[in-house]
Amino acid sequence: MGECGLQRLCAMWLCLCSLLSLSAGTFGQNPAIKAVLTDKGLQYGSRVVMDWLRGRIELMSVPDISGDVSIGFLGSVHYTLSNINVVQVDLPVPTVAFSEGTGIKMAVNGFSIALHGNWHTSFHIIRDGGTFDLAVFNIDLSSLLHLDSDEQGHLSISSVQCDSNIGRTEMNFHGGASWIFKRFVSSFEGYINAQINARICPMIEQNIESLESHLAAMKVSFKVTPDLLIEIPLLSPPLVQSASTELDFKGEFYSVYGHSEPPFAAGPFQLPSADHCMVTLAVSEFCANSAAFASFSAGLLQTNITDSMIPKLSPIRLNTTSFGTFIPQLPKLFPNMLMLLQVFAANMPTVSFLPDSVTLGLFGSVKAYAIKPDSSLAPLFRLDMNASFSGKFFTADGTLKGSLVLDNMTVALGSSEIGTFQTASLAVALRTAINMAVLPELNAKLKTGIPLPETKYVQWVNPVLKVNEGFVMLTTDTKISPPGDQEH
């Protein structure tokens, strides 16, 4: 089989472990994101790895093997086995299981491989050569990997036990004086067995160290927008149980302009058993609210609205004449002037996850200005508004679907430079605009469905979204498409 084949076997087995490495520390706080890999997911991953590995082994070339064979008092014959290619692979699905409190244990029993290549010998001035067939039978491998986390919150993997054994090899030589060469096949077999067996576990440990270095270099925070980043270090070592492994991540958003902690903490939450699926992902309402706090504290929740942004079909225009319907004195004080609205959050939005429902609370203010002929702004009034929305969300056809409704909305006059006025009619107009323009457009998109985020090589299969008290949970099977050969 050779060193190259063993490296690929070890490397692809370690890919199973990377299913757990969503990684990347602050210890001792409650996680806002949880990920669970079940035994079903682990078994599926092992089959994908073996299918991919079988194809890779069939395409690999094995490094040349050379040595010397003694022929008694005449001396030694130097040999070289070259151009070694795989012609057949028998690679059974490994036995893979979680080792409670430790990590993952794996065993591959009865791995066999057939190869074909050229042989060349030299004995003093005598040169000879031909072809050979090599079959390596009953390669057994068992390994135990320990899953942990480092001080920065990266997933950590180490080998705590490895054993290997090779049953037997068969070699047949063809061409040249191979009838003489066959007398020394037993010497080749013993040498090749020893060489392969001596390399298996060191190669596994070498690949584990390489993966460990890769995990330690991974980022623990990512930009999700130009203004927001999320920190997702592991808060504790993976919780390895007999049928699953759970990873607990910090899952907190921050503004790129500052690192302010919110005035609330993540609460504990427990995931229900979901052994029927491969993977469970859960996000608590703390994660969503930390994004709201980061956006609010950084002053990101504000915008200006002008008449050019109002749909052309709207009966209400953003000018003093149109607003005279609600504020009679306005067009008298500032006749025929365009208006500008400064909309901003007066407090951070709040998100609550309730059984089968999501609620959103918005607390905003609107400062209105008249745009004078010289383009200067004349302050008019400030409105304070509170609105609450509720929605139901679910997954279908690989998309997020649902609907939102406006539950309640209040409008109050915060201050005024043009005298007092009633806000009831303005509140009615705003509610009507939200219900007839904003929500229908948003709900149309939700009805069509928003694609769930996927990675390049992993797609969700039959995902199910469930909103629970305090967290949202996605249970799903996966379809893994290993990288193409050109990427390796």
C-alpha positions as CSV (number, residue, x, y, z in Angstrom):
1,M,0.0,0.0,0.0
2,G,2.8,2.4,0.7
3,E,3.2,5.6,2.7
4,C,1.0,7.7,0.5
5,G,-2.0,5.5,0.9
6,L,-1.6,5.3,4.6
7,Q,-1.4,9.1,4.8
8,R,-4.7,9.5,2.9
9,L,-6.4,6.8,5.1
10,C,-5.3,8.7,8.2
11,A,-6.1,12.1,6.8
12,M,-9.6,11.2,5.7
13,W,-10.4,9.6,9.1
14,L,-9.4,12.9,10.7
15,C,-11.9,14.6,8.4
16,L,-14.6,12.9,10.6
17,C,-13.2,14.9,13.5
18,S,-13.5,18.1,11.6
19,L,-17.3,17.7,11.6
20,L,-17.0,18.7,15.2
21,S,-14.7,21.6,14.6
22,L,-17.1,24.4,14.1
23,S,-14.7,25.9,16.6
24,A,-13.1,28.4,18.2
25,G,-12.3,31.9,25.1
26,T,-14.1,32.7,27.9
27,F,-14.9,29.8,30.2
28,G,-17.6,29.6,32.8
29,Q,-20.5,31.4,31.0
30,N,-23.5,30.0,29.4
31,P,-23.3,29.3,25.7
32,A,-25.5,31.1,23.2
33,I,-24.9,28.5,20.4
34,K,-24.9,24.8,20.7
35,A,-24.0,22.1,18.1
36,V,-24.6,18.4,18.5
37,L,-23.3,15.6,16.3
38,T,-25.2,12.4,16.9
39,D,-24.2,8.8,16.3
40,K,-26.2,8.8,13.2
41,G,-24.2,11.7,11.9
42,L,-20.9,10.1,12.9
43,Q,-21.9,6.8,11.1
44,Y,-22.9,8.7,7.9
45,G,-19.6,10.7,8.0
46,S,-17.6,7.5,8.2
47,R,-19.4,6.1,5.1
48,V,-18.7,9.3,3.1
49,V,-15.1,9.2,4.2
50,M,-14.6,5.6,3.1
51,D,-16.3,6.1,-0.3
52,W,-14.1,9.2,-1.0
53,L,-11.0,7.4,0.3
54,R,-11.7,4.4,-1.9
55,G,-11.7,6.6,-5.0
56,R,-8.6,8.4,-3.9
57,I,-6.6,5.2,-3.2
58,E,-7.5,3.9,-6.7
59,L,-5.9,7.0,-8.2
60,M,-2.8,7.2,-6.0
61,S,0.8,6.2,-6.9
62,V,2.9,4.5,-4.4
63,P,6.6,5.6,-3.8
64,D,9.3,3.2,-5.0
65,I,10.5,0.5,-2.6
66,S,14.1,-0.7,-2.7
67,G,16.4,-2.9,-0.7
68,D,18.7,-5.9,-0.8
69,V,18.0,-9.6,-0.6
70,S,20.7,-12.0,0.5
71,I,21.4,-15.0,-1.7
72,G,23.9,-16.7,0.7
73,F,27.6,-16.8,0.1
74,L,27.1,-15.2,-3.4
75,G,26.2,-11.9,-1.8
76,S,23.0,-9.8,-2.2
77,V,20.7,-8.8,-5.0
78,H,19.6,-5.2,-5.0
79,Y,16.0,-4.7,-6.0
80,T,13.7,-1.8,-6.8
81,L,9.9,-1.9,-7.0
82,S,8.7,1.1,-9.1
83,N,5.7,2.5,-10.9
84,I,3.4,0.9,-8.3
85,N,-0.3,1.5,-9.0
86,V,-3.4,0.4,-7.2
87,V,-5.6,-2.0,-9.2
88,Q,-8.2,-2.9,-6.6
89,V,-9.3,-1.7,-3.2
90,D,-11.4,-3.5,-0.6
91,L,-12.1,-0.9,2.0
92,P,-14.9,-1.8,4.5
93,V,-16.8,0.9,6.4
94,P,-15.0,1.4,9.7
95,T,-16.6,0.8,13.1
96,V,-16.9,4.3,14.6
97,A,-18.3,5.3,18.0
98,F,-18.1,8.0,20.6
99,S,-16.0,7.1,23.6
100,E,-17.9,8.7,26.5
101,G,-15.8,11.4,28.3
102,T,-13.0,11.0,25.8
103,G,-13.6,11.4,22.1
104,I,-14.0,9.1,19.2
105,K,-12.8,5.5,18.7
106,M,-12.4,3.9,15.3
107,A,-11.6,0.5,14.0
108,V,-11.0,-0.6,10.4
109,N,-10.8,-4.4,10.0
110,G,-9.9,-6.4,6.9
111,F,-8.7,-3.6,4.7
112,S,-7.1,-5.1,1.6
113,I,-5.4,-3.6,-1.4
114,A,-4.0,-5.0,-4.7
115,L,-1.1,-3.3,-6.5
116,H,0.8,-3.7,-9.8
117,G,4.2,-2.4,-10.7
118,N,7.7,-3.1,-12.2
119,W,10.6,-4.8,-10.6
120,H,14.3,-4.4,-11.3
121,T,17.3,-6.2,-9.9
122,S,21.0,-5.8,-10.1
123,F,23.6,-8.4,-9.2
124,H,27.1,-7.2,-10.0
125,I,26.9,-6.6,-13.8
126,I,23.7,-8.6,-14.2
127,R,20.5,-6.6,-14.7
128,D,17.0,-8.0,-14.8
129,G,13.4,-6.8,-14.6
130,G,9.7,-7.4,-15.2
131,T,6.4,-6.8,-13.5
132,F,4.9,-7.9,-10.2
133,D,1.5,-8.1,-8.5
134,L,1.2,-7.4,-4.7
135,A,-1.8,-8.0,-2.5
136,V,-1.9,-6.8,1.1
137,F,-4.6,-8.6,3.1
138,N,-6.3,-8.0,6.4
139,I,-4.9,-4.6,7.5
140,D,-6.5,-3.8,10.9
141,L,-6.3,-0.4,12.6
142,S,-7.8,0.8,15.8
143,S,-7.4,4.4,17.2
144,L,-8.8,6.5,20.0
145,L,-8.9,10.3,19.7
146,H,-9.3,12.7,22.6
147,L,-11.4,15.8,22.1
148,D,-10.7,18.8,24.2
149,S,-10.4,22.6,23.9
150,D,-7.5,25.0,24.4
151,E,-7.4,28.3,26.4
152,Q,-8.5,30.3,23.4
153,G,-11.5,28.1,22.8
154,H,-10.3,26.1,19.8
155,L,-11.2,22.5,19.4
156,S,-8.3,20.3,20.4
157,I,-7.6,16.8,19.1
158,S,-5.0,14.3,20.2
159,S,-4.3,10.6,19.9
160,V,-4.3,8.6,23.1
161,Q,-4.1,5.1,21.6
162,C,-3.3,3.5,18.3
163,D,-2.7,-0.1,17.2
164,S,-2.2,-1.6,13.8
165,N,-1.7,-5.1,12.4
166,I,-1.2,-6.6,8.9
167,G,-2.4,-10.1,8.2
168,R,-0.3,-11.2,5.2
169,T,0.9,-10.2,1.7
170,E,1.2,-12.1,-1.5
171,M,3.6,-11.3,-4.3
172,N,4.0,-12.7,-7.8
173,F,6.7,-11.7,-10.2
174,H,6.5,-12.0,-14.0
175,G,9.1,-11.7,-16.8
176,G,12.9,-11.8,-16.8
177,A,14.4,-14.4,-14.4
178,S,11.4,-14.1,-12.1
179,W,11.4,-17.9,-11.6
180,I,14.7,-17.4,-9.7
181,F,13.4,-14.3,-7.9
182,K,10.3,-16.1,-6.6
183,R,12.6,-18.0,-4.2
184,F,13.0,-14.8,-2.2
185,V,9.4,-13.6,-2.1
186,S,9.1,-14.4,1.6
187,S,11.9,-11.9,2.3
188,F,10.0,-9.2,0.4
189,E,6.8,-10.0,2.2
190,G,8.3,-9.7,5.6
191,Y,10.0,-6.5,4.7
192,I,6.9,-4.9,3.3
193,N,4.8,-6.0,6.2
194,A,7.2,-4.5,8.7
195,Q,7.5,-1.2,6.7
196,I,3.8,-0.7,6.4
197,N,3.0,-1.7,10.0
198,A,5.7,0.6,11.4
199,R,4.3,3.6,9.5
200,I,0.6,3.4,10.3
201,C,0.3,4.8,13.8
202,P,3.1,7.4,13.4
203,M,1.3,8.7,10.3
204,I,-2.0,8.9,12.3
205,E,-0.2,10.9,15.0
206,Q,1.5,13.1,12.5
207,N,-1.8,13.9,10.8
208,I,-3.5,14.6,14.2
209,E,-0.7,17.0,15.0
210,S,-1.2,18.7,11.7
211,L,-5.0,19.0,12.3
212,E,-4.4,20.3,15.8
213,S,-2.2,23.0,14.4
214,H,-4.8,23.9,11.9
215,L,-7.5,24.1,14.6
216,A,-5.3,26.2,16.8
217,A,-4.9,28.7,14.0
218,M,-8.6,29.1,13.2
219,K,-10.3,32.4,13.9
220,V,-12.6,32.6,16.9
221,S,-14.4,35.7,15.6
222,F,-15.9,36.5,12.2
223,K,-17.4,39.6,10.5
224,V,-21.0,38.9,9.6
225,T,-21.6,42.5,8.3
226,P,-19.2,45.4,7.8
227,D,-20.2,46.7,11.2
228,L,-20.8,43.5,13.3
229,L,-18.7,40.5,14.2
230,I,-19.6,37.4,16.2
231,E,-17.3,35.6,18.7
232,I,-17.7,31.8,18.8
233,P,-15.0,30.2,20.9
234,L,-15.8,27.0,22.7
235,L,-16.6,27.7,26.3
236,S,-15.8,24.3,27.5
237,P,-14.4,21.0,26.2
238,P,-16.7,19.0,24.0
239,L,-19.3,17.0,26.0
240,V,-18.7,13.5,24.6
241,Q,-21.5,11.0,25.5
242,S,-22.2,7.5,24.4
243,A,-24.5,8.6,21.5
244,S,-23.5,12.2,20.7
245,T,-21.0,15.0,21.2
246,E,-22.1,18.5,22.1
247,L,-20.1,21.7,21.5
248,D,-21.0,24.9,23.4
249,F,-20.0,28.2,21.8
250,K,-20.0,31.7,23.1
251,G,-22.1,33.1,20.2
252,E,-22.0,36.8,21.1
253,F,-22.1,39.7,18.7
254,Y,-20.0,42.9,19.0
255,S,-19.7,46.1,17.0
256,V,-16.4,46.4,15.1
257,Y,-16.2,49.9,16.6
258,G,-16.2,48.7,20.3
259,H,-16.3,45.7,22.5
260,S,-19.1,46.6,24.9
261,E,-20.8,43.9,26.9
262,P,-24.6,44.0,27.0
263,P,-26.4,44.6,30.3
264,F,-27.8,41.0,30.3
265,A,-26.2,37.6,30.4
266,A,-26.8,34.4,28.5
267,G,-29.1,32.0,30.3
268,P,-28.8,28.2,30.3
269,F,-30.8,26.1,27.9
270,Q,-30.9,22.4,27.3
271,L,-31.5,20.7,24.0
272,P,-34.1,17.9,23.7
273,S,-32.8,14.6,22.4
274,A,-32.8,14.4,18.6
275,D,-31.2,11.1,17.8
276,H,-33.3,10.8,14.6
277,C,-31.1,13.4,12.9
278,M,-27.4,13.8,12.2
279,V,-26.8,17.3,13.5
280,T,-28.6,19.8,15.8
281,L,-27.8,23.5,15.8
282,A,-29.4,25.8,18.4
283,V,-29.2,29.6,18.9
284,S,-30.5,31.3,22.1
285,E,-32.3,34.6,22.2
286,F,-29.2,36.0,23.9
287,C,-27.3,35.7,20.6
288,A,-30.0,37.6,18.8
289,N,-30.2,40.3,21.5
290,S,-26.5,40.7,21.6
291,A,-26.6,41.6,17.9
292,A,-29.4,44.1,18.7
293,F,-27.4,45.6,21.6
294,A,-24.2,45.8,19.5
295,S,-26.0,47.6,16.7
296,F,-27.8,50.0,19.0
297,S,-24.8,50.9,21.2
298,A,-22.7,51.6,18.1
299,G,-25.3,53.9,16.7
300,L,-26.0,51.7,13.7
301,L,-29.8,51.8,14.0
302,Q,-30.6,55.1,12.4
303,T,-31.4,56.4,9.0
304,N,-32.7,59.5,7.1
305,I,-35.8,59.3,5.0
306,T,-36.6,61.8,2.2
307,D,-39.5,62.1,-0.2
308,S,-37.6,60.5,-3.0
309,M,-37.6,57.3,-0.9
310,I,-41.3,57.1,-0.6
311,P,-43.1,54.9,-3.2
312,K,-44.6,57.0,-6.0
313,L,-48.0,55.5,-5.5
314,S,-48.2,56.5,-1.8
315,P,-51.0,59.1,-1.2
316,I,-48.9,60.6,1.6
317,R,-45.8,62.6,0.5
318,L,-43.0,63.7,2.7
319,N,-43.7,67.5,2.5
320,T,-45.4,70.0,4.8
321,T,-48.5,70.2,2.6
322,S,-49.2,66.5,2.8
323,F,-48.5,66.4,6.5
324,G,-51.0,69.2,7.0
325,T,-53.7,66.5,7.1
326,F,-52.3,65.4,10.4
327,I,-50.8,68.7,11.7
328,P,-52.9,71.6,10.5
329,Q,-50.5,74.3,11.6
330,L,-47.5,72.8,9.8
331,P,-48.2,74.0,6.2
332,K,-49.0,77.5,7.6
333,L,-45.7,77.8,9.3
334,F,-43.6,76.1,6.6
335,P,-45.6,76.3,3.4
336,N,-44.7,74.0,0.4
337,M,-41.5,72.6,1.8
338,L,-40.0,69.1,1.6
339,M,-39.4,67.3,4.8
340,L,-36.6,65.1,6.2
341,L,-37.2,62.4,8.8
342,Q,-34.4,61.2,11.1
343,V,-35.4,57.7,12.3
344,F,-33.3,56.2,15.1
345,A,-33.6,53.6,17.8
346,A,-34.4,55.1,21.2
347,N,-33.6,51.8,22.9
348,M,-32.2,48.5,21.8
349,P,-34.7,46.2,20.0
350,T,-35.6,43.0,21.9
351,V,-36.1,39.5,20.6
352,S,-37.9,36.8,22.5
353,F,-38.2,33.1,21.5
354,L,-41.5,31.6,22.7
355,P,-42.9,28.1,21.9
356,D,-43.6,28.2,18.2
357,S,-43.4,32.0,18.1
358,V,-40.9,34.9,17.8
359,T,-41.6,38.4,19.1
360,L,-39.8,41.5,18.2
361,G,-40.0,44.8,20.1
362,L,-38.9,48.1,18.5
363,F,-38.4,51.3,20.3
364,G,-37.8,54.3,18.1
365,S,-38.0,58.0,17.6
366,V,-38.5,60.2,14.5
367,K,-37.2,63.7,14.3
368,A,-38.9,65.7,11.6
369,Y,-37.3,68.7,9.8
370,A,-38.5,71.1,7.1
371,I,-36.0,71.6,4.3
372,K,-35.9,75.4,3.7
373,P,-35.2,76.9,0.3
374,D,-31.6,77.5,1.3
375,S,-31.3,73.7,2.1
376,S,-31.0,74.4,5.9
377,L,-33.1,72.3,8.2
378,A,-35.8,73.6,10.5
379,P,-36.7,71.3,13.4
380,L,-40.4,70.5,13.7
381,F,-41.2,67.8,16.2
382,R,-40.1,64.4,17.6
383,L,-42.4,61.4,17.7
384,D,-41.7,58.4,20.0
385,M,-42.9,55.1,18.8
386,N,-43.1,51.6,20.2
387,A,-44.1,48.6,18.1
388,S,-44.3,44.9,18.7
389,F,-44.4,42.2,16.1
390,S,-44.8,38.5,16.3
391,G,-44.0,35.8,13.8
392,K,-44.1,32.1,13.1
393,F,-41.3,30.5,11.2
394,F,-40.7,27.0,9.8
395,T,-38.6,25.2,7.2
396,A,-39.8,23.8,3.9
397,D,-38.0,22.7,0.8
398,G,-34.7,23.8,2.3
399,T,-35.8,27.3,2.9
400,L,-36.9,29.4,5.9
401,K,-40.6,30.4,5.7
402,G,-43.0,32.2,7.9
403,S,-45.1,35.3,8.5
404,L,-45.0,38.4,10.6
405,V,-47.8,40.5,12.0
406,L,-48.0,43.8,13.8
407,D,-49.4,43.2,17.3
408,N,-49.3,46.7,18.7
409,M,-48.0,50.2,18.0
410,T,-48.1,53.4,20.0
411,V,-47.1,56.9,18.9
412,A,-46.6,59.8,21.3
413,L,-45.4,63.4,20.8
414,G,-42.0,63.7,22.4
415,S,-41.3,67.3,21.7
416,S,-42.5,70.0,19.3
417,E,-41.2,73.3,17.9
418,I,-44.5,74.0,16.1
419,G,-47.0,73.6,19.0
420,T,-48.9,70.6,20.2
421,F,-51.0,68.3,18.0
422,Q,-52.8,65.0,18.2
423,T,-50.9,61.9,17.1
424,A,-53.8,59.5,16.8
425,S,-54.3,60.1,13.0
426,L,-50.5,59.8,12.4
427,A,-50.5,56.5,14.3
428,V,-53.4,55.2,12.2
429,A,-51.5,56.2,9.0
430,L,-48.3,54.5,10.2
431,R,-50.1,51.3,11.1
432,T,-51.8,51.3,7.8
433,A,-48.5,51.8,5.9
434,I,-46.9,49.0,7.8
435,N,-49.8,46.6,7.3
436,M,-50.4,47.5,3.7
437,A,-46.9,48.1,2.4
438,V,-44.1,46.9,4.6
439,L,-45.4,43.6,6.0
440,P,-47.0,42.3,2.7
441,E,-43.7,42.7,0.9
442,L,-41.8,41.0,3.7
443,N,-44.3,38.2,4.1
444,A,-44.2,37.6,0.3
445,K,-40.5,36.9,0.6
446,L,-41.1,34.6,3.6
447,K,-43.8,32.8,1.8
448,T,-41.5,32.1,-1.1
449,G,-38.8,31.1,1.4
450,I,-35.3,32.3,2.2
451,P,-32.6,29.7,1.5
452,L,-30.9,28.4,4.6
453,P,-27.2,29.1,4.7
454,E,-25.0,26.2,3.6
455,T,-21.3,25.6,3.1
456,K,-19.6,24.6,-0.1
457,Y,-19.4,20.9,0.8
458,V,-22.3,20.4,3.3
459,Q,-26.0,20.8,2.5
460,W,-29.0,20.4,4.8
461,V,-31.3,17.4,4.2
462,N,-34.9,17.7,5.5
463,P,-34.1,20.4,8.1
464,V,-36.7,21.1,10.7
465,L,-36.9,24.4,12.6
466,K,-38.4,24.5,16.0
467,V,-38.9,27.7,18.1
468,N,-38.6,26.8,21.8
469,E,-38.7,28.8,25.0
470,G,-35.5,30.9,24.9
471,F,-33.9,29.3,21.8
472,V,-34.4,28.2,18.2
473,M,-33.3,24.7,17.2
474,L,-32.6,23.3,13.8
475,T,-32.4,19.5,13.4
476,T,-31.2,18.2,10.1
477,D,-29.5,15.4,8.2
478,T,-26.7,16.4,5.9
479,K,-25.3,15.6,2.5
480,I,-21.5,15.9,2.3
481,S,-19.8,16.4,-1.0
482,P,-16.1,15.9,-0.5
483,P,-13.7,18.3,-2.2
484,G,-12.7,17.4,-5.7
485,D,-9.3,15.8,-6.4
486,Q,-8.0,19.1,-7.9
487,E,-8.1,20.7,-4.4
488,H,-5.8,18.1,-2.8
